[in-house]
Amino acid sequence: MFHITLLVLLVVLSVVYMRLKHNYNYWTRRGLPQPPTVLGFGNMLPILLMKINIGIIFDNMYRNYPERDAVGFYNFLSPHLLLRSPDLIRKVLVSDFSSFHDNEFTVSRTLEPHLYEHPFILRGEEWKSNRVKLSASMTSVRMKEIFPLIKEIVPRLYSYLDNHLDADLDAALTAKLFNLDIISNAVFGISNSCFANSEAPFRKINEIMLKRLYHWKFVIIFFMPRVRNLFGLRFVPPTVTDFVENMVKEIMKYRLEHNMTRNDLFQYFMKKDTGSNLDEMMFYSMTFFLEGALASSVMASMAMFELAVNPQIQDTLHSELSLALQDKKELEYDIISDLPYLDKVIKETLRKYPTIPGYWKECTKTTTFEIEGRRVEIELGTSIVIPVQSIHHDPQYYPDPEVFDPERFSEENKAQRPSYTYVPFGEGPRMCPGMRFGLTQVKVLISSIVSKYRILRSSRTPDKLTFATVPFLTMPKEPIWIKIEKRE
């Protein structure tokens, strides 16, 4: 009996092994290169073990096949295709968008109904209407209307900096507190000074969400949706969802009962949603609460680091700000929107440190790519990866890519690069709708600091940043320590 059991087990294992081997030749059979795989894990074992950032996985593939337009790989068992050619990227994001209109990342509609409504997550035709709703709140006209509420946070920033003039300053924390206060004031109309109060609710809830990104469960949530759904794992912890829902209910109730109006984004959403529907308001609120602080804070902290280690660039930016502000008492939206060197600094920051190292698009209609003279069928359900970080560091587009050089974004230099080699917010119909709001936050923070202070290196400022193993974000591994000095 033992021998029969052993024989059956060996047969089963042999069948499984052969099936996996056949699966892992998917791209080879189509004439495309693919890196070596680990049986059962594909190319994702380092991610499962949380050893490296996903951007490094992509970058290794990108660099190891410099003459190829696309590289096949495997997200555990599923075949994915990483694109290296700007022309193929254009097809996926724009010209053949109808075949790639879904992002791969999903959440459970049952477990997280509010987050499910996010336009980045919605699939099929549903994403369009919610994206339009969100984009309408991000126009330049809307930003100009809420800009006074954003400016109200600047004095808090100055007070915080003045209290840290003789100490090492955590750039990421400073940016996070600034952006949390902006979200609190300009979006929700709440007096919630994260700068002054370490126990401020927004600050505590943000810390819970941030810890979530570093948890091993997040790898499963992001890369294994079936396992996630089986075990009921949520992208957003219930604590965070409950906090946002209670906050939204209280704000809605107070404003309706007191017939209160305020020129913030929450009021705009209430007007858009004539019935003041809780589900609708939760969609807006979850979007701003989760994204408004995190992505913008990472972007701003990277910019502060580069200005600290590149004082000549900081001096050029200060000169531009001084000239623009010479007859003004304070920043205005029109001013920060029309500062070419500030714009170059932010763009170069996003070039060198794209917030998302790669975009995952899903093929929604079987189509065919012309790859290196060969017609390759892209089957329904196949995931396509656009390796943003790798493209932004490709020396054929950006010579000496590790050098921080804002002049890469002069009109002359931009004209010399192929299209779709700079995609920090994506491109096409599903380009990030929150781009303008996020850039406004960062520009206000950087210009407010550089106009009145010098950002200096600390004894603990690293020569080069390293990155955490968060599955889908470019985030610093350690605190970015700087010093602040008041200008004369």
C-alpha positions as CSV (number, residue, x, y, z in Angstrom):
1,M,0.0,0.0,0.0
2,F,2.8,2.4,0.9
3,H,4.5,1.8,-2.5
4,I,1.2,2.5,-4.4
5,T,0.7,5.7,-2.4
6,L,4.3,6.8,-3.2
7,L,3.9,5.9,-6.9
8,V,0.6,8.0,-7.1
9,L,2.3,10.9,-5.3
10,L,5.3,10.8,-7.7
11,V,2.9,10.7,-10.7
12,V,1.0,13.7,-9.4
13,L,4.2,15.7,-8.7
14,S,5.5,14.8,-12.1
15,V,2.3,16.0,-13.8
16,V,2.4,19.2,-11.7
17,Y,6.0,19.8,-12.6
18,M,5.5,19.3,-16.3
19,R,2.5,21.6,-16.3
20,L,4.5,24.3,-14.5
21,K,7.4,23.9,-16.9
22,H,5.0,24.2,-19.9
23,N,3.4,27.3,-18.3
24,Y,6.8,28.9,-17.8
25,N,7.6,28.6,-21.5
26,Y,4.6,30.7,-22.5
27,W,6.7,33.6,-23.8
28,T,9.5,31.5,-25.2
29,R,7.0,29.7,-27.4
30,R,6.1,33.2,-28.7
31,G,9.6,34.1,-29.5
32,L,10.2,36.6,-26.7
33,P,12.9,36.5,-24.0
34,Q,12.2,35.8,-20.4
35,P,14.4,35.7,-17.3
36,P,14.9,32.4,-15.3
37,T,11.9,31.5,-13.1
38,V,11.5,29.7,-9.8
39,L,9.0,26.9,-10.0
40,G,5.7,28.0,-8.5
41,F,6.8,31.6,-7.9
42,G,7.8,32.7,-11.4
43,N,9.8,35.9,-11.0
44,M,8.1,37.1,-7.8
45,L,9.8,35.1,-5.0
46,P,11.9,38.2,-3.9
47,I,8.7,40.2,-3.6
48,L,7.0,37.5,-1.6
49,L,10.0,37.4,0.7
50,M,9.9,41.3,0.8
51,K,13.6,41.4,-0.1
52,I,13.5,44.1,-2.8
53,N,11.2,46.7,-4.3
54,I,9.2,45.7,-7.4
55,G,10.9,48.5,-9.3
56,I,14.2,46.7,-9.0
57,I,12.6,43.4,-10.3
58,F,11.4,45.4,-13.4
59,D,14.7,47.2,-13.7
60,N,16.7,44.0,-13.8
61,M,14.6,42.7,-16.6
62,Y,14.8,46.0,-18.5
63,R,18.6,46.2,-18.2
64,N,19.2,42.5,-19.0
65,Y,17.6,42.7,-22.4
66,P,18.8,46.0,-23.8
67,E,18.1,45.2,-27.5
68,R,14.6,43.8,-27.0
69,D,11.3,45.7,-27.2
70,A,9.5,43.5,-24.7
71,V,10.4,40.9,-22.0
72,G,8.1,38.1,-20.7
73,F,7.9,37.3,-17.0
74,Y,5.6,35.5,-14.6
75,N,3.7,36.9,-11.6
76,F,3.8,33.6,-9.8
77,L,1.9,31.5,-12.4
78,S,0.5,34.3,-14.7
79,P,2.4,35.4,-17.8
80,H,3.0,39.1,-17.9
81,L,4.7,41.2,-20.5
82,L,7.1,44.1,-19.7
83,L,7.4,46.7,-22.4
84,R,10.7,48.5,-23.3
85,S,9.6,50.2,-26.5
86,P,8.0,53.7,-26.3
87,D,5.9,52.8,-29.3
88,L,4.4,49.8,-27.6
89,I,3.8,51.9,-24.5
90,R,1.9,54.4,-26.6
91,K,-0.2,51.6,-28.0
92,V,-1.2,50.3,-24.6
93,L,-1.9,53.8,-23.0
94,V,-3.4,55.6,-26.0
95,S,-3.8,54.2,-29.5
96,D,-5.0,50.7,-28.5
97,F,-6.5,51.8,-25.2
98,S,-9.7,50.0,-25.9
99,S,-7.8,46.7,-25.5
100,F,-6.1,47.8,-22.3
101,H,-8.5,50.0,-20.4
102,D,-8.3,48.1,-17.1
103,N,-5.6,48.4,-14.5
104,E,-4.6,45.0,-13.0
105,F,-4.9,46.0,-9.4
106,T,-8.3,45.3,-7.8
107,V,-10.0,45.2,-4.4
108,S,-13.0,43.2,-3.3
109,R,-16.2,45.0,-4.0
110,T,-17.8,43.1,-1.0
111,L,-15.0,43.8,1.4
112,E,-14.2,47.4,0.4
113,P,-17.1,48.9,-1.5
114,H,-16.0,52.5,-1.1
115,L,-12.4,51.9,-2.3
116,Y,-13.8,49.8,-5.1
117,E,-15.3,53.0,-6.6
118,H,-11.8,54.6,-7.1
119,P,-11.3,55.3,-10.8
120,F,-7.9,53.6,-10.7
121,I,-9.5,50.4,-9.6
122,L,-12.9,50.4,-11.4
123,R,-13.0,48.2,-14.5
124,G,-15.0,48.0,-17.7
125,E,-16.9,51.1,-18.4
126,E,-17.6,52.1,-14.8
127,W,-14.3,53.9,-14.3
128,K,-15.2,56.7,-16.8
129,S,-18.0,58.3,-14.8
130,N,-16.1,58.3,-11.5
131,R,-13.0,59.6,-13.2
132,V,-15.0,62.5,-14.7
133,K,-16.4,63.3,-11.3
134,L,-13.0,63.4,-9.7
135,S,-11.3,65.3,-12.5
136,A,-13.9,68.0,-12.3
137,S,-12.6,68.8,-8.8
138,M,-9.0,69.1,-10.0
139,T,-9.3,71.7,-12.7
140,S,-7.0,74.8,-12.5
141,V,-10.1,76.9,-11.7
142,R,-10.9,74.6,-8.8
143,M,-7.3,74.7,-7.5
144,K,-7.4,78.5,-7.7
145,E,-10.6,78.6,-5.7
146,I,-9.2,76.4,-2.8
147,F,-5.7,77.9,-2.9
148,P,-6.4,80.3,0.0
149,L,-7.2,77.2,2.1
150,I,-3.9,75.6,1.1
151,K,-2.0,78.8,1.9
152,E,-3.5,78.8,5.5
153,I,-1.2,75.9,6.3
154,V,2.0,77.7,5.3
155,P,2.3,79.6,8.6
156,R,2.1,76.3,10.5
157,L,4.9,75.0,8.3
158,Y,7.1,78.1,9.1
159,S,6.4,77.7,12.8
160,Y,7.4,74.0,12.6
161,L,10.6,74.8,10.7
162,D,11.6,77.6,13.1
163,N,11.3,75.1,16.0
164,H,13.7,72.7,14.2
165,L,16.4,75.1,13.1
166,D,19.1,73.6,15.3
167,A,18.1,70.0,14.8
168,D,18.1,67.3,12.1
169,L,14.8,67.5,10.3
170,D,13.0,64.5,8.8
171,A,12.0,65.7,5.3
172,A,9.4,62.9,4.7
173,L,7.7,63.6,8.0
174,T,7.7,67.4,7.4
175,A,6.1,66.9,4.0
176,K,3.6,64.4,5.4
177,L,2.4,66.8,8.1
178,F,2.1,69.6,5.7
179,N,0.0,67.6,3.2
180,L,-2.1,66.1,5.9
181,D,-3.0,69.6,7.1
182,I,-3.8,70.6,3.6
183,I,-6.1,67.6,3.2
184,S,-7.8,68.4,6.5
185,N,-8.3,72.1,5.7
186,A,-8.8,72.3,1.9
187,V,-10.7,69.1,1.4
188,F,-12.6,68.4,4.6
189,G,-12.8,71.8,6.3
190,I,-11.4,70.4,9.6
191,S,-9.0,72.2,12.0
192,N,-6.6,69.3,12.5
193,S,-3.1,70.6,13.1
194,C,-0.8,67.6,12.6
195,F,2.2,69.9,13.0
196,A,1.2,70.9,16.5
197,N,-0.4,67.7,17.7
198,S,1.3,64.3,17.5
199,E,-2.0,62.7,18.5
200,A,-4.1,64.5,15.8
201,P,-6.6,61.9,14.3
202,F,-5.4,62.4,10.7
203,R,-1.8,61.8,11.8
204,K,-2.6,58.6,13.8
205,I,-4.8,57.2,11.0
206,N,-2.2,57.9,8.4
207,E,0.4,56.1,10.5
208,I,-1.9,53.0,10.6
209,M,-2.2,53.1,6.8
210,L,1.5,53.6,6.3
211,K,2.4,50.6,8.5
212,R,0.0,48.5,6.3
213,L,2.1,49.1,3.3
214,Y,5.1,47.4,5.0
215,H,3.1,44.4,6.2
216,W,3.6,41.0,4.5
217,K,-0.2,40.8,4.0
218,F,0.1,43.7,1.6
219,V,2.1,41.5,-0.8
220,I,-0.8,39.0,-0.9
221,I,-3.4,41.8,-1.3
222,F,-1.5,43.3,-4.2
223,F,-0.2,40.2,-6.1
224,M,-2.6,37.4,-5.1
225,P,-6.2,38.6,-5.4
226,R,-7.8,35.1,-5.1
227,V,-5.9,34.4,-1.9
228,R,-6.8,37.9,-0.6
229,N,-10.5,37.3,-1.3
230,L,-10.4,33.8,0.2
231,F,-9.1,35.1,3.5
232,G,-10.9,38.4,3.5
233,L,-7.8,40.6,3.5
234,R,-8.4,44.3,2.9
235,F,-6.2,47.0,1.3
236,V,-7.5,49.6,3.8
237,P,-7.8,48.4,7.4
238,P,-11.3,48.6,8.9
239,T,-10.0,51.2,11.4
240,V,-9.2,53.6,8.6
241,T,-12.4,53.0,6.7
242,D,-14.5,53.5,9.9
243,F,-12.7,56.7,10.8
244,V,-13.3,58.2,7.3
245,E,-16.9,57.1,7.3
246,N,-17.6,58.6,10.7
247,M,-15.9,61.8,9.7
248,V,-17.8,62.1,6.5
249,K,-21.1,61.5,8.3
250,E,-20.4,64.2,10.9
251,I,-19.3,66.8,8.3
252,M,-22.4,66.2,6.2
253,K,-24.7,66.3,9.2
254,Y,-23.2,69.5,10.6
255,R,-23.2,71.3,7.3
256,L,-26.8,70.3,6.4
257,E,-28.2,71.1,9.8
258,H,-26.5,74.4,10.1
259,N,-26.9,75.3,6.4
260,M,-23.2,75.8,6.3
261,T,-21.2,76.3,3.1
262,R,-17.4,76.5,2.8
263,N,-15.3,76.9,-0.3
264,D,-13.5,73.6,0.1
265,L,-13.6,70.4,-1.9
266,F,-16.0,68.6,0.4
267,Q,-18.6,71.3,-0.2
268,Y,-18.0,71.0,-4.0
269,F,-18.7,67.2,-3.7
270,M,-21.9,67.9,-1.8
271,K,-23.1,70.2,-4.5
272,K,-22.2,67.7,-7.2
273,D,-24.0,65.0,-5.3
274,T,-27.4,66.6,-5.0
275,G,-28.7,63.9,-2.7
276,S,-25.6,64.0,-0.4
277,N,-25.3,60.3,-0.8
278,L,-23.0,58.7,1.8
279,D,-21.6,56.2,-0.7
280,E,-20.8,58.9,-3.2
281,M,-19.2,61.1,-0.5
282,M,-17.1,58.2,0.7
283,F,-15.7,57.5,-2.7
284,Y,-14.5,61.1,-2.9
285,S,-13.2,61.2,0.7
286,M,-11.4,57.8,0.6
287,T,-9.6,58.9,-2.6
288,F,-8.3,62.2,-1.1
289,F,-7.6,60.7,2.3
290,L,-5.5,57.8,1.0
291,E,-3.7,59.5,-1.8
292,G,-3.5,63.2,-1.0
293,A,-0.8,62.8,1.7
294,L,1.2,59.7,0.8
295,A,2.1,60.3,-2.9
296,S,2.7,64.0,-2.5
297,S,4.7,63.6,0.6
298,V,7.1,61.1,-1.0
299,M,7.5,63.4,-4.0
300,A,8.2,66.4,-1.9
301,S,10.7,64.7,0.4
302,M,12.7,63.5,-2.6
303,A,12.8,67.0,-4.0
304,M,14.0,68.3,-0.6
305,F,16.7,65.7,-0.6
306,E,18.0,66.7,-4.1
307,L,17.9,70.4,-3.2
308,A,20.0,69.7,-0.1
309,V,22.7,67.8,-2.0
310,N,22.6,70.1,-5.0
311,P,22.9,73.6,-3.5
312,Q,23.5,75.3,-6.9
313,I,20.1,74.0,-8.1
314,Q,18.5,75.3,-4.9
315,D,20.1,78.7,-5.5
316,T,18.7,78.9,-9.0
317,L,15.3,78.0,-7.7
318,H,15.6,80.6,-5.0
319,S,16.5,83.3,-7.5
320,E,13.4,82.5,-9.6
321,L,11.2,82.6,-6.5
322,S,12.7,85.9,-5.3
323,L,12.0,87.5,-8.7
324,A,8.5,86.2,-8.8
325,L,7.7,87.3,-5.2
326,Q,9.5,90.7,-5.2
327,D,6.2,92.6,-5.4
328,K,4.1,90.0,-3.6
329,K,3.6,89.4,0.1
330,E,2.8,85.7,-0.4
331,L,2.4,82.9,-2.9
332,E,-0.6,82.8,-5.3
333,Y,-1.7,80.0,-7.5
334,D,-0.9,81.8,-10.7
335,I,2.6,82.4,-9.4
336,I,3.5,78.8,-8.7
337,S,1.8,77.7,-11.9
338,D,4.1,79.9,-13.9
339,L,7.6,79.2,-12.5
340,P,9.5,77.3,-15.2
341,Y,12.4,76.3,-13.1
342,L,10.2,75.1,-10.2
343,D,8.4,73.0,-12.7
344,K,11.6,71.5,-14.0
345,V,12.8,70.7,-10.5
346,I,9.5,68.8,-9.8
347,K,9.6,67.0,-13.1
348,E,13.2,65.9,-12.6
349,T,12.2,64.7,-9.1
350,L,9.5,62.5,-10.7
351,R,11.8,61.4,-13.4
352,K,14.4,60.2,-10.9
353,Y,11.9,59.0,-8.3
354,P,8.6,58.1,-9.9
355,T,6.0,57.5,-7.2
356,I,4.9,54.3,-8.9
357,P,7.8,52.3,-10.4
358,G,5.5,50.6,-12.9
359,Y,2.0,50.5,-14.2
360,W,0.1,47.2,-14.6
361,K,-2.5,47.1,-17.4
362,E,-4.7,44.2,-18.2
363,C,-5.6,43.1,-21.8
364,T,-9.4,43.5,-22.0
365,K,-9.6,42.4,-25.7
366,T,-7.3,40.0,-27.5
367,T,-5.0,42.0,-29.8
368,T,-1.8,41.7,-31.7
369,F,1.5,43.5,-31.2
370,E,4.2,43.9,-33.8
371,I,7.3,43.1,-31.7
372,E,10.7,43.1,-33.5
373,G,9.2,42.1,-36.8
374,R,7.1,39.3,-35.2
375,R,3.3,39.3,-34.7
376,V,2.6,38.4,-31.1
377,E,-0.9,37.7,-29.9
378,I,-1.7,39.3,-26.6
379,E,-4.4,37.2,-25.1
380,L,-7.4,38.4,-23.1
381,G,-6.4,38.7,-19.4
382,T,-2.7,39.1,-20.0
383,S,-1.1,41.8,-17.9
384,I,1.2,44.4,-19.4
385,V,3.8,46.2,-17.3
386,I,5.1,49.7,-18.1
387,P,8.4,50.0,-16.2
388,V,8.3,53.7,-15.4
389,Q,11.4,53.7,-13.2
390,S,13.5,51.9,-15.7
391,I,12.4,54.1,-18.6
392,H,13.2,57.2,-16.6
393,H,16.7,55.9,-15.9
394,D,17.5,54.7,-19.4
395,P,20.7,56.5,-20.5
396,Q,19.5,56.5,-24.1
397,Y,16.8,58.9,-23.1
398,Y,18.4,60.5,-20.0
399,P,22.2,60.5,-20.1
400,D,23.8,60.1,-16.6
401,P,20.4,59.2,-15.2
402,E,21.6,59.2,-11.6
403,V,22.5,62.9,-11.9
404,F,19.7,65.3,-10.8
405,D,19.5,67.8,-13.7
406,P,16.3,69.9,-14.0
407,E,17.4,71.2,-17.4
408,R,16.5,67.8,-18.9
409,F,13.0,69.4,-19.0
410,S,14.0,72.5,-21.0
411,E,11.9,72.8,-24.2
412,E,14.9,71.9,-26.3
413,N,15.8,68.8,-24.4
414,K,12.2,67.6,-24.2
415,A,11.9,67.9,-28.0
416,Q,14.9,65.6,-28.5
417,R,13.3,62.7,-26.5
418,P,10.8,60.2,-27.9
419,S,7.3,60.5,-26.6
420,Y,6.2,58.2,-23.8
421,T,9.7,58.2,-22.1
422,Y,8.4,60.3,-19.3
423,V,5.2,58.9,-17.7
424,P,5.1,59.5,-13.9
425,F,1.3,59.9,-14.0
426,G,0.6,57.6,-16.9
427,E,-0.8,58.9,-20.1
428,G,-4.0,58.7,-22.1
429,P,-7.6,58.3,-20.8
430,R,-6.6,56.9,-17.5
431,M,-3.9,59.3,-16.6
432,C,-3.9,60.1,-12.9
433,P,-6.8,62.5,-12.2
434,G,-5.2,63.8,-9.0
435,M,-2.0,65.0,-10.8
436,R,-2.8,68.8,-10.5
437,F,-3.8,68.6,-6.9
438,G,-0.7,66.6,-5.9
439,L,1.7,68.9,-7.9
440,T,0.1,72.0,-6.3
441,Q,0.7,70.6,-2.8
442,V,4.4,69.9,-3.6
443,K,5.0,73.2,-5.4
444,V,3.5,75.2,-2.4
445,L,5.7,73.2,0.0
446,I,9.0,73.5,-1.9
447,S,8.5,77.2,-2.9
448,S,7.4,78.1,0.7
449,I,10.6,76.6,2.1
450,V,13.1,77.7,-0.5
451,S,11.9,81.3,-0.6
452,K,12.6,81.8,3.2
453,Y,15.0,79.0,4.2
454,R,18.0,77.0,2.9
455,I,17.7,73.3,2.8
456,L,21.1,71.9,3.9
457,R,22.8,68.5,4.3
458,S,22.8,67.0,7.7
459,S,25.6,64.8,9.0
460,R,23.0,62.0,8.6
461,T,22.0,62.9,5.0
462,P,22.7,59.9,2.8
463,D,24.7,60.3,-0.4
464,K,22.2,58.2,-2.2
465,L,18.7,57.1,-1.3
466,T,17.7,53.5,-0.9
467,F,14.1,52.2,-1.2
468,A,11.7,50.2,0.9
469,T,10.3,46.9,-0.2
470,V,6.7,48.3,-0.4
471,P,5.2,46.4,-3.3
472,F,4.1,49.2,-5.7
473,L,5.5,52.5,-4.4
474,T,8.9,54.2,-4.5
475,M,9.4,55.1,-0.9
476,P,12.7,55.8,1.0
477,K,13.9,53.0,3.2
478,E,15.3,55.3,5.9
479,P,14.4,58.9,7.1
480,I,15.7,61.6,4.8
481,W,17.5,63.8,7.3
482,I,18.2,67.4,6.3
483,K,18.9,70.7,8.1
484,I,17.0,74.0,7.7
485,E,18.6,77.5,7.9
486,K,16.8,80.8,7.7
487,R,17.8,83.1,4.8
488,E,19.0,86.6,5.5
